[in-house]
Amino acid sequence: MTLQQRIRLARRHAGLSQAAVARAVGVQRSAVSHWEATVGKSPSTSNMRELALVTQVQFEWLATGRGRMTLSEDVAMDSVAAADALLVDDPLELRLLTAFRETPTLSRAPLVEIAEQLAAQRMGRKPTPERSLTERIAATERTS
């Protein structure tokens, strides 16, 4: 079974439309359609993770076809990602973390730079003269 077939099966098993999956994962409906197409594109790892959570299937099964499709009740309780299980006591920190996670990927580096600049100003430090995070990421992506 191909990845595209597993994605379609998981979505149908969960009783969700492509539009519902798209809303839950945070993508356009056409992206879900592409993921399910015979010669379609594959979702990113983070979108695949969200897809597995939304459809309540094992990530490994969805990504590779190995293992069981559905989660047992015990596994479902243990399948919360470590990043989602961070213990954040400060409500402002939680808001910042949530906002970061909801920010489009291309906007994340500038968001981090703003936070770093504000922290440097608060501590009375001068920003480092090295290239900005955005420039470093762009340089890394060009060489990959």
C-alpha positions as CSV (number, residue, x, y, z in Angstrom):
1,M,0.0,0.0,0.0
2,T,1.4,3.4,-1.0
3,L,1.6,6.5,1.3
4,Q,-1.1,8.1,-0.7
5,Q,-3.4,5.1,-0.1
6,R,-2.6,5.0,3.6
7,I,-3.5,8.8,3.9
8,R,-6.8,8.2,2.1
9,L,-7.6,5.1,4.2
10,A,-6.7,7.0,7.5
11,R,-8.9,9.9,6.5
12,R,-11.9,7.7,5.5
13,H,-11.4,5.5,8.6
14,A,-11.7,8.7,10.7
15,G,-14.8,9.7,8.8
16,L,-13.3,13.0,7.7
17,S,-13.6,14.9,4.5
18,Q,-10.5,16.3,2.8
19,A,-11.7,19.8,3.9
20,A,-12.0,18.7,7.5
21,V,-8.5,17.1,7.5
22,A,-7.1,20.3,5.9
23,R,-8.6,22.5,8.5
24,A,-7.4,20.3,11.3
25,V,-3.8,20.0,9.9
26,G,-3.7,23.7,8.9
27,V,-3.3,23.3,5.1
28,Q,-5.4,24.0,2.1
29,R,-7.9,21.3,0.9
30,S,-5.9,21.0,-2.3
31,A,-2.9,19.9,-0.3
32,V,-4.8,16.9,1.1
33,S,-6.0,16.1,-2.4
34,H,-2.4,16.1,-3.6
35,W,-1.3,13.9,-0.7
36,E,-4.0,11.3,-1.8
37,A,-3.3,11.5,-5.5
38,T,-1.7,8.6,-7.2
39,V,1.3,10.6,-8.2
40,G,0.8,13.2,-5.5
41,K,3.2,15.1,-3.3
42,S,4.1,13.8,0.2
43,P,3.2,15.8,3.3
44,S,6.0,17.2,5.4
45,T,6.9,15.3,8.6
46,S,5.0,17.8,10.7
47,N,1.9,17.6,8.6
48,M,2.1,13.8,8.6
49,R,2.3,14.0,12.4
50,E,-0.8,16.2,12.6
51,L,-2.5,13.9,10.1
52,A,-1.8,10.9,12.3
53,L,-3.1,12.7,15.3
54,V,-6.2,13.9,13.6
55,T,-7.1,10.5,12.1
56,Q,-6.0,8.6,15.2
57,V,-3.6,6.2,13.4
58,Q,-0.1,5.2,14.3
59,F,2.5,7.6,12.8
60,E,4.8,4.7,11.9
61,W,2.0,3.0,10.0
62,L,1.0,6.2,8.2
63,A,4.6,7.0,7.2
64,T,6.0,3.6,6.4
65,G,3.1,1.0,6.3
66,R,4.7,-0.9,9.2
67,G,2.9,-1.8,12.4
68,R,-0.8,-1.5,13.2
69,M,-2.9,1.2,11.7
70,T,-5.1,2.1,14.7
71,L,-4.0,3.1,18.1
72,S,-4.7,0.9,21.1
73,E,-6.3,2.8,24.0
74,D,-3.1,2.6,26.0
75,V,-1.0,3.8,23.0
76,A,-3.4,6.6,22.3
77,M,-2.9,8.0,25.8
78,D,0.9,7.7,25.4
79,S,1.1,9.2,21.9
80,V,1.2,12.8,22.9
81,A,4.4,14.2,21.4
82,A,7.0,15.4,23.8
83,A,6.9,18.8,22.3
84,D,3.2,19.1,23.1
85,A,3.7,17.8,26.6
86,L,6.1,20.6,27.6
87,L,5.2,21.8,31.1
88,V,4.7,25.6,30.7
89,D,3.7,27.3,33.9
90,D,3.8,30.9,32.6
91,P,0.6,31.8,30.6
92,L,2.6,34.3,28.5
93,E,5.2,31.7,27.6
94,L,2.4,29.4,26.6
95,R,0.9,32.1,24.4
96,L,4.3,32.7,22.8
97,L,4.9,29.0,22.2
98,T,1.4,28.6,20.7
99,A,1.8,31.6,18.5
100,F,5.2,30.3,17.3
101,R,3.7,26.9,16.4
102,E,0.9,28.5,14.5
103,T,3.2,30.8,12.6
104,P,3.9,29.8,9.0
105,T,7.4,28.2,8.6
106,L,8.9,31.0,6.6
107,S,7.9,33.6,9.3
108,R,9.4,31.7,12.2
109,A,13.0,32.8,11.8
110,P,12.1,36.5,11.8
111,L,9.8,36.0,14.8
112,V,12.8,34.4,16.7
113,E,15.0,37.2,15.7
114,I,12.6,39.8,17.1
115,A,12.4,37.9,20.4
116,E,16.3,37.7,20.5
117,Q,16.6,41.4,19.9
118,L,14.1,42.2,22.6
119,A,15.9,39.9,25.0
120,A,19.3,41.5,24.2
121,Q,17.9,45.0,24.7
122,R,16.3,44.0,28.0
123,M,19.6,42.6,29.2
124,G,21.5,45.7,28.0
125,R,23.5,43.7,25.4
126,K,24.3,44.7,21.9
127,P,23.0,42.4,19.2
128,T,25.7,40.2,17.9
129,P,27.2,41.3,14.6
130,E,27.0,37.8,13.0
131,R,24.5,37.1,10.3
132,S,20.9,37.1,11.2
133,L,19.2,33.8,11.9
134,T,17.2,34.3,8.7
135,E,20.4,34.7,6.6
136,R,21.9,31.6,8.2
137,I,18.9,29.5,7.5
138,A,18.7,30.8,3.9
139,A,22.5,30.0,3.5
140,T,21.9,26.5,4.9
141,E,19.0,25.8,2.6
142,R,21.0,27.0,-0.5
143,T,23.8,24.5,0.3
144,S,21.5,21.5,1.0
